[in-house]
């Protein structure tokens, strides 16, 4: 299993900036791997699929940078453990 987390800022002001590079990576992987990122959980958007026999979870967190430590820990506990 692979959990790929794209970091960014949830406001549209940051959409085309370096601050949303992680979101852009998830958007590109989503298209390339044909995985829709349209489910919501834990203040994030995510989608999952199977690629070459491996489960892949693409996740865009919808928090600002200072709120991320607990967020990422919760995602790992939920999806991986």
MIVEXKE-602867 format. One record per residue: x, y, z of N, C-alpha, C in turn. Coordinates in steps of 0.2 Angstrom, whole numbers, padded with zeros to 4 digits, always signed. Layout:
<pts>
XYZXYZXYZ;...
</pts>
This chain:
<pts>
+0004-0006+0000+0000+0000+0000+0004+0006+0000;+0002+0011-0004+0006+0018-0004+0001+0023-0002;+0002+0027+0003-0002+0033+0004+0003+0039+0002;+0000+0043-0003+0004+0049-0006+0000+0055-0003;+0003+0059+0001-0001+0065+0003+0002+0071+0000;-0002+0075-0003+0000+0081-0006-0002+0087-0002;+0003+0091+0000+0003+0096+0004+0001+0103+0000;-0003+0107+0003-0005+0113+0000-0009+0118+0004;-0011+0123+0002-0016+0127+0006-0022+0127+0002;-0028+0127+0006-0034+0125+0004-0038+0131+0000;-0035+0137+0001-0038+0143-0002-0036+0144-0009;-0041+0147-0013-0040+0148-0021-0034+0153-0022;-0032+0157-0017-0027+0162-0018-0020+0158-0019;-0020+0152-0017-0013+0148-0018-0013+0143-0024;-0019+0143-0027-0020+0138-0032-0014+0137-0037;-0011+0143-0040-0006+0142-0045+0001+0144-0042;+0002+0143-0036+0008+0145-0033+0012+0139-0030;+0018+0140-0028+0023+0135-0026+0020+0132-0020;+0016+0136-0016+0013+0133-0010+0008+0127-0011;+0006+0126-0017+0001+0121-0019+0005+0116-0023;+0011+0115-0023+0014+0110-0027+0012+0103-0026;+0011+0102-0019+0008+0095-0017+0002+0093-0020;-0003+0098-0020-0009+0097-0023-0009+0096-0031;-0004+0100-0034-0003+0099-0041-0001+0092-0043;+0004+0089-0039+0006+0082-0039+0001+0077-0039;-0003+0078-0034-0009+0074-0033-0014+0074-0039;-0015+0080-0041-0020+0081-0047-0017+0077-0053;-0010+0078-0054-0007+0075-0060-0007+0067-0059;-0005+0065-0053-0006+0057-0052-0013+0055-0053;-0018+0058-0050-0025+0056-0051-0027+0055-0058;-0025+0060-0063-0026+0059-0070-0022+0053-0073;-0016+0053-0071-0011+0048-0074-0013+0041-0072;-0015+0040-0065-0017+0033-0063-0025+0032-0063;-0028+0037-0066-0036+0036-0066-0039+0035-0059;-0037+0038-0054-0039+0038-0047-0043+0045-0046;-0049+0044-0045-0053+0050-0043-0052+0052-0036;-0050+0058-0035-0049+0061-0028-0056+0065-0026;-0061+0061-0024-0067+0065-0023-0071+0063-0016;-0067+0059-0012-0070+0057-0005-0067+0062+0000;-0071+0063+0005-0069+0067+0011-0069+0064+0017;-0063+0065+0021-0062+0062+0028-0057+0066+0031;-0057+0067+0037-0052+0070+0041-0050+0077+0038;-0054+0081+0036-0052+0087+0033-0047+0086+0027;-0049+0081+0023-0045+0080+0017-0049+0077+0012;-0047+0078+0005-0050+0074+0000-0045+0069-0002;-0048+0063-0004-0044+0057-0006-0047+0053-0011;-0044+0048-0014-0046+0043-0018-0041+0037-0018;-0044+0031-0020-0039+0026-0019-0041+0021-0026;-0036+0017-0027-0036+0013-0033-0031+0008-0032;-0031+0003-0037-0026-0002-0037-0022-0001-0044;-0015-0001-0043-0010+0000-0048-0005-0005-0048;-0004-0009-0053+0001-0014-0053+0000-0019-0047;-0006-0020-0045-0007-0025-0039-0006-0021-0032;-0005-0015-0032-0004-0011-0026-0009-0006-0025;-0012-0006-0018-0017-0001-0017-0013+0006-0016;-0016+0011-0020-0013+0018-0019-0019+0022-0017;-0017+0026-0012-0021+0031-0009-0018+0038-0010;-0022+0042-0014-0020+0049-0015-0024+0054-0011;-0020+0058-0007-0024+0062-0002-0021+0069-0003;-0026+0074-0003-0025+0081-0002-0028+0084+0004;-0023+0086+0009-0026+0088+0015-0028+0095+0014;-0033+0097+0018-0036+0104+0017-0035+0108+0023;-0029+0108+0026-0027+0112+0032-0021+0117+0030;-0020+0121+0034-0014+0126+0033-0008+0122+0037;-0002+0125+0035+0004+0121+0037+0005+0120+0045;+0003+0125+0049+0004+0124+0056-0001+0119+0059;-0006+0116+0055-0011+0111+0058-0009+0104+0055;-0003+0103+0052-0002+0097+0048+0001+0091+0052;+0004+0092+0058+0007+0087+0061+0002+0082+0064;-0003+0084+0067-0008+0079+0069-0012+0076+0064;-0013+0080+0058-0017+0078+0053-0013+0072+0049;-0007+0072+0048-0003+0067+0045-0003+0061+0049;-0002+0062+0056-0002+0056+0060-0008+0052+0060;-0014+0056+0060-0020+0053+0060-0021+0049+0053;-0019+0052+0048-0020+0048+0041-0016+0042+0041;-0010+0042+0044-0006+0036+0044-0009+0031+0048;-0012+0033+0054-0015+0028+0059-0021+0025+0055;-0025+0029+0052-0031+0027+0049-0030+0022+0043;-0026+0025+0038-0025+0021+0032-0020+0016+0032;-0015+0016+0036-0009+0011+0036-0010+0006+0041;-0011+0009+0047-0011+0004+0053-0018+0001+0054;
</pts>
